Amino acid sequence: MQVGIPPQLRDYTHAEAHVEASGATVAEILADLDRRFPGIRFRIVDEQDRIRPHLRIFVNEEQTRTLDARIATTDRILIFGALSGG
């Protein structure tokens, strides 16, 4: 399935905005991404296995805050980073 990568994490994906990953849960998707792009998972998930507060993960158009959210092969995953302004 396709995973949308936010600009602040694209150094890990060689500047790719969308990459392919496989898994049945958000956790498995992130583990697959980390196998292909070492270090990316730690930028998304903290030491307590929680999605970092400045990131949002959407399965299709619905936000999830849990890593055990089930994923179908037809789903689309989008990772968004918080924007800040001044």
C-alpha positions in Angstrom: 0.0 0.0 0.0 1.0 3.6 -0.5 2.3 5.7 2.4 2.5 9.5 2.2 5.6 10.8 3.8 5.8 14.4 5.2 8.6 16.7 4.0 10.4 16.6 7.3 10.9 12.8 7.0 11.8 12.6 3.3 15.5 12.6 4.0 14.9 9.0 5.1 13.0 8.1 1.9 15.5 9.7 -0.5 13.1 12.6 -1.1 10.2 10.3 -2.1 6.8 11.8 -1.1 5.1 8.4 -1.4 6.5 5.0 -0.7 5.2 1.4 -0.7 4.9 -0.6 2.6 3.1 -3.7 3.7 1.5 -4.8 7.0 -1.8 -5.5 8.6 -1.5 -2.7 11.3 0.0 0.7 11.6 2.8 -0.8 13.7 3.6 -3.4 10.9 3.6 -0.6 8.3 6.1 1.4 10.3 8.3 -1.6 10.9 8.3 -2.3 7.2 9.2 1.3 6.5 12.0 1.1 9.0 13.5 -2.0 7.4 13.6 -0.1 4.1 14.5 3.3 5.5 16.4 2.8 8.7 15.6 5.3 11.5 12.3 6.6 10.1 10.2 4.7 12.7 12.0 6.4 15.6 11.1 9.8 14.1 7.4 8.8 14.1 7.1 6.7 17.3 8.6 7.6 20.7 10.3 5.3 23.2 6.9 4.3 24.7 5.5 3.2 21.3 3.3 6.2 21.0 2.9 8.3 17.9 4.9 11.5 18.4 2.6 14.5 19.3 3.8 16.6 16.4 2.8 13.9 13.8 -0.6 12.7 12.7 -1.3 9.4 10.9 -4.3 9.0 8.8 -5.7 5.7 7.4 -7.7 6.9 4.4 -9.3 10.1 5.8 -9.5 9.0 9.4 -6.9 9.9 12.0 -5.5 7.2 14.2 -3.5 7.6 17.4 -2.9 3.9 17.9 -0.3 1.6 16.4 -2.6 -1.4 16.5 -5.1 0.1 14.0 -5.9 -2.5 11.4 -5.0 -1.7 7.8 -6.6 -3.2 4.6 -4.5 -3.7 1.5 -6.6 -1.1 -0.3 -6.1 1.6 2.4 -3.9 4.6 2.0 -1.7 5.8 4.9 -0.8 9.5 5.2 1.7 10.8 7.7 1.5 14.6 8.4 3.8 16.8 10.4 2.7 19.8 12.4 3.3 23.2 10.9 4.4 26.1 13.0 4.3 29.7 12.2 5.2 33.0 13.8 
